[in-house]
Amino acid sequence: MAYGTAGHGAGILPDALQLSQAYALKAIELDPEAQHPNLGDAHIVLSQKYFCYDYDFDKAIYHLNRGLQLNPNNPPAHYLNGWYLGLINKVDEAADEMRKAIEIDPLNPVWSGNLAWLYQWFGRYEESLIYADNALKANPNFQCILC
């Protein structure tokens, strides 16, 4: 998960995306039928890469659904599912998914900050400001675009 996050950011590790994908694929290869919640992380890492970098939405959706099946309490999975739903213009469902990430991990400002961004993206500014404010309440130093 850490390599996937680092690769999704501002180039902290140039090879982070490749490492995250390699480790996730290896974890799944070792026990593809495992029902352990931690294996869900490997699927979420792959889903993020397929969504954000490869634009292979079929693979992204497969791994996202598998990750959520293995661990329905994974905040990054709900966050990513929220962005996917937003991309297909299901804004209310997208917001519900992002709120699930907030419910599971309420002290992490990333989830509220991204929900703020989603609402801003769709022109729902009042709702956007509420979640941007929530992100700042969770961490006054959070680097939120809207905050």
N, C-alpha and C positions, 0 to 999 in steps of 0.2 A: 504494500500500500504506500509506503514511504517513497519508493522509487517512482511510482505512478504519480503521486502528488508533486514530487520534485520535477518530474518531466512535464507536468501540466502547467508549471509556474514559469517564471522568467529565466529559464535556462540555468537553474542552479547546478544541475549535472547534465552535461551534453548527451551522455549516453543513458540517462535515466529511463527514458521510454523503452529503449531496447532491453535494459536490465529488467524493468518491471514486467514486460511481456515475457521474456525468457523465464523468469522465476515463476510467473503465474502459470505458464504452459507446463513447466516442470512439475509444479504442485498438482495440477490436474492429471498429468500423465502418470504420476506415481500412484494415484488412486482415483480414477475418473468416476467411480460410482460412490465415493465417500459421501456421507450425509452430514459431515461435520460442518458446523457453522463457519469455522475459519476458512474452509475451502471456498466459501462464498466470496471472500475477499479476492481470491484469485480471479474469479469470474467478473467481479466489479472492476478490477484493474484492466482486464481485457476489454470490458465494455467501454470504459472511459477512452481507451486508446482507439478502439474501433469507431466510436462516436466522434471524438474530437480531432483525430489525426488522419485516420484512414477513410473516414466517411463511408464505412461499410455498415450500414444500418441493420441489415439482417443479422450479421454476427453480433453487433452491439446489443440488439434486442434479445437475442438468444442468451448471451452471457449476463445481461442485466436481469432477465427473468430467472435464470438459474441462481444467480447470486442472491436475489430476493427470496427465492424458494429455500435456499440453504440457511439464510440468516435474514429474517424479516425485520430484525432490529439493527440493521446496518445503516447509519445515517448517510454515508456517501452514496449508498444504493438509492435511497429515497431522493436525495439531492439530484443525482444523475437522472433518475426517472422523471423527476420534475422538469428538468431541462428538456428531456426528450418530449414530454407531453406539451411543453411550451412551444417547441419547434413545430409541432403539428397542430398548433392553435387550440389546444385544450387547456386554456389558461386556468380555469378553476380547478381542474384535476391536477394540473401542474403545481398550483399553490398548495393543494391538499397534500401532495407528496412531499413538498419542501417543508410543510408544517410538521409532517411526521418526523423528519430529520431533527427539527427543532425540539419536538416532544421527547425524542430519544436522548438528545444531547443538547440541553437547553443553554449550557454555558459556552458553547462554541459559537462565536459571532459569525463564522463563515456561513452558517445555514440561514440566519436572519438576513445577513448582507446579500446573499444571493437571491433570497426571496424578494428583497427590496429591489434588486436589479431586474428580476423577472417582471415585477409589477411596473417598474419604470419603463421597461422595454415595450410593454403593452399599453402605455399611456395611463396607467392607473396610479396616478401620482400620490394621492392621499394615502392609499394602502402602502405604497412604496416608502413614504416617509415614516410610517409607523414601524416598519421592519428595519429601516436604516437606523432609526432611533434605538430600537431593541438591540441591534448589533453593537451600537456604541455604549449602551448600558451594560452589556455583557463584557465589553472591553473598550474603554475610552480611547485606547491607542490603535484600535482596529483600522486598517487602511481600506475603508469601504469607499467605492467610487461615489456613492450618493451621500455619504456621511460628512 
